Amino acid sequence: MLRIEKISKTFNPNTITEKIALSDVSLHLAPGDFVTVIGGNGAGKSTLMNCVAGTYPVDEGRIEIAGTDITKWPEHRRAKYIGRVFQDPMMGTAANMQIEENLAIASRRGKRPTLRWSSTARDRDRYRELLAGLRLGLEDRLESKVGLLSGGQRQALTLLMATMAEPKLLLLDEHTAALDPKTAEKVLSLTREIVARQRLTTLMITHNMRDALKFGNRLIMMYGGKILFDIPEEKKKHLEVKDLLAMFEQAAGSELVSDSLLLS
């Protein structure tokens, strides 16, 4: 479903602030794969996701989704294939618009605009049904402004919006990092439900090693713009955090293990 072949990305090349963010990275996701991505700050996790989303162009390499080469496509053109949830709950929704209006826009992701953009009664029934699945009481608040929602409610809504059109690929960019632990757990539970129900191919960045082990069927670890490990489900389900730390220390040295974010 997702095929990344030897991509590289360098910021500010040939300057004193040159930063090699990705170096010859290859990654293949089969349909239905749920891959968690961990690594310290500057490992290349977000750059990888931004290159897939089209936010950053790659310097070298190739990116395909569902057999289509999207390497040169701009970000907006990739929208019909990709759903994304950001770390910041304020992103991904329009705060000054109603919940209904946000859902109407999301339902038309990747489609050609028409003269009819208002919601029908049938649309509203569908929105209420989808919102009820979040178990947050939002199905009775279609006319509420999104900016009035809590961070957890807004992130759950963003997750729903990102998956309404059943994208080929779902990108989760530390989408619970800004939430309190209890709310984060609820959003992660909703994530698992939606991904499993729609059989979505998913790439999820997290700084939490326990979540990386708990969710998904594969785990990759990045460091220095490269993939250190790609751990399959059979091996992953037998690992604990201490096992990951030992593997990472052996491969990358004590600097990685001392990264406090990996211990969260």
Backbone hydrogen bonds, N-H to C=O, Kabsch-Sander energy under -0.5 kcal/mol:
donor,donor_aa,acceptor,acceptor_aa,energy
2,L,29,L,-1.9
3,R,64,E,-2.7
4,I,27,L,-3.0
5,E,3,R,-0.5
5,E,62,R,-3.0
6,K,4,I,-0.6
7,I,25,V,-2.6
8,S,60,E,-1.5
9,K,22,L,-2.0
11,F,19,K,-2.9
15,T,12,N,-1.0
18,E,15,T,-1.5
19,K,11,F,-2.4
21,A,9,K,-1.9
21,A,19,K,-1.0
22,L,9,K,-1.9
23,S,225,G,-2.6
25,V,7,I,-2.7
27,L,4,I,-1.9
29,L,2,L,-3.0
33,D,30,A,-2.3
35,V,33,D,-0.5
35,V,202,T,-2.9
36,T,34,F,-0.5
36,T,218,R,-2.4
37,V,204,M,-3.0
38,I,220,I,-2.4
43,A,40,G,-1.8
48,L,44,G,-2.4
49,M,45,K,-2.0
50,N,46,S,-2.8
51,C,47,T,-2.2
52,V,48,L,-1.9
53,A,49,M,-2.4
54,G,50,N,-1.1
55,T,50,N,-1.7
56,Y,50,N,-1.3
59,D,8,S,-2.6
60,E,8,S,-1.2
62,R,5,E,-1.8
64,E,3,R,-2.5
65,I,68,T,-2.2
66,A,1,M,-3.1
68,T,65,I,-2.0
70,I,63,I,-2.3
70,I,68,T,-0.7
71,T,63,I,-0.8
73,W,70,I,-1.6
75,E,54,G,-0.5
77,R,74,P,-0.6
78,R,74,P,-1.1
78,R,75,E,-0.6
79,A,76,H,-0.8
80,K,77,R,-0.6
81,Y,78,R,-2.0
82,I,78,R,-1.7
83,G,169,L,-2.5
85,V,171,L,-2.5
91,M,88,D,-2.1
95,A,93,T,-0.7
97,M,94,A,-1.6
99,I,144,S,-2.0
100,E,142,L,-2.6
102,N,98,Q,-2.3
103,L,99,I,-2.4
104,A,100,E,-2.2
105,I,101,E,-1.9
106,A,102,N,-2.3
107,S,103,L,-2.3
108,R,104,A,-0.6
108,R,105,I,-0.9
109,R,106,A,-1.5
111,K,108,R,-2.3
117,W,115,L,-0.7
124,R,120,T,-2.4
125,D,121,A,-2.0
126,R,122,R,-1.9
127,Y,123,D,-2.6
128,R,124,R,-2.6
129,E,125,D,-2.0
130,L,126,R,-2.5
131,L,127,Y,-2.8
132,A,128,R,-2.3
133,G,129,E,-1.1
134,L,131,L,-1.5
135,R,131,L,-0.5
135,R,132,A,-1.3
136,L,131,L,-0.6
140,D,137,G,-1.0
141,R,138,L,-2.0
144,S,141,R,-1.8
146,V,97,M,-2.4
147,G,95,A,-2.3
148,L,145,K,-1.8
149,L,146,V,-1.9
154,R,150,S,-2.6
155,Q,151,G,-2.3
156,A,152,G,-2.3
157,L,153,Q,-2.2
158,T,154,R,-2.5
159,L,155,Q,-2.3
160,L,156,A,-2.1
161,M,157,L,-2.7
162,A,158,T,-2.4
163,T,159,L,-0.9
163,T,160,L,-0.7
164,M,160,L,-0.9
166,E,163,T,-1.7
168,K,81,Y,-1.0
169,L,81,Y,-2.2
170,L,201,T,-2.8
171,L,83,G,-3.2
171,L,169,L,-0.5
172,L,170,L,-0.5
172,L,203,L,-2.8
173,D,85,V,-2.8
173,D,171,L,-0.6
174,E,172,L,-1.2
174,E,205,I,-1.2
177,A,174,E,-1.6
178,A,87,Q,-0.5
179,L,176,T,-1.5
184,A,180,D,-3.1
185,E,181,P,-2.1
186,K,182,K,-1.6
187,V,183,T,-2.5
188,L,184,A,-2.5
189,S,185,E,-2.0
190,L,186,K,-2.2
191,T,187,V,-2.3
192,R,188,L,-2.4
193,E,189,S,-2.1
194,I,190,L,-2.7
195,V,191,T,-2.7
196,A,192,R,-2.3
197,R,193,E,-2.6
198,Q,194,I,-2.4
199,R,195,V,-0.9
200,L,195,V,-1.7
201,T,168,K,-0.5
202,T,33,D,-3.1
202,T,200,L,-0.5
203,L,170,L,-2.6
204,M,35,V,-3.0
205,I,172,L,-2.9
205,I,203,L,-0.5
206,T,37,V,-2.5
209,M,207,H,-0.8
209,M,262,L,-0.6
212,A,208,N,-2.2
213,L,209,M,-1.7
214,K,210,R,-2.1
215,F,211,D,-2.5
217,N,34,F,-2.0
218,R,34,F,-1.5
219,L,231,I,-2.0
220,I,36,T,-2.8
221,M,229,F,-2.0
222,M,38,I,-2.7
223,Y,226,K,-2.4
225,G,43,A,-2.0
226,K,223,Y,-1.2
228,L,221,M,-2.9
228,L,226,K,-0.7
229,F,221,M,-1.2
231,I,219,L,-3.6
233,E,217,N,-0.5
236,K,232,P,-2.8
237,K,233,E,-2.4
238,H,235,K,-1.2
239,L,236,K,-1.7
243,D,240,E,-0.7
244,L,240,E,-1.8
245,L,241,V,-2.5
246,A,242,K,-1.9
247,M,243,D,-2.1
248,F,244,L,-2.9
249,E,245,L,-2.6
250,Q,246,A,-1.9
251,A,247,M,-1.8
252,A,248,F,-3.2
253,G,248,F,-0.5
253,G,249,E,-1.8
256,L,253,G,-1.0
257,V,253,G,-0.9
258,S,254,S,-2.0
259,D,256,L,-1.3
260,S,258,S,-0.8
262,L,259,D,-1.4
263,L,260,S,-1.1
264,S,261,L,-1.0
